[in-house]
Amino acid sequence: MTWTEVTEAEYTAALECLPPAVRLRYGFLLGEPETRVFGRPVYAAYLHVGGRYYAGSRSMSAQEFRTLNVAELQLPEHGNV
């Protein structure tokens, strides 16, 4: 999984388009599943960490998102947002 920096407006638009499937202090999963993997729904993932906003490169399950260790993620240092 890689994370791409997005603007606050892009993050907010995704957050407001549907109620989130999962919302935690560090981000959310978009409210509509994109598909299913091994029978489990997976969703577009967004993070808000250190005042910056990110979108995931692939969909995640709710369980996977809840167990993210944000401190260990390889987030880009600077983006062209």
MOZI-V470859 format. One record per residue. N is the residue number from 1. RES is the residue in one small letter. PSI is psi in whole degrees, -180 to 180 (none if undefined). Layout:
# MOZI-V470859
n res psi
N RES PSI
N RES PSI
This chain:
# MOZI-V470859
n res psi
1 m 132
2 t 158
3 w 133
4 t 132
5 e 136
6 v 168
7 t 162
8 e -38
9 a -41
10 e -44
11 y -48
12 t -40
13 a -43
14 a -41
15 l -36
16 e -10
17 c -30
18 l 155
19 p 137
20 p 146
21 a -39
22 v 135
23 r 123
24 l 175
25 r -25
26 y 2
27 g -162
28 f 164
29 l 131
30 l 139
31 g -17
32 e 126
33 p 141
34 e -37
35 t -166
36 r 143
37 v 122
38 f 39
39 g -5
40 r 138
41 p 144
42 v 150
43 y 157
44 a 137
45 a 140
46 y 142
47 l 152
48 h 103
49 v 129
50 g 35
51 g 7
52 r 160
53 y 142
54 y 150
55 a 140
56 g 154
57 s -14
58 r 165
59 s 156
60 m 151
61 s 162
62 a -41
63 q -44
64 e -42
65 f -42
66 r -25
67 t 7
68 l 137
69 n 93
70 v -34
71 a -23
72 e -1
73 l 147
74 q 86
75 l 146
76 p 144
77 e -43
78 h 138
79 g 163
80 n 81
81 v none
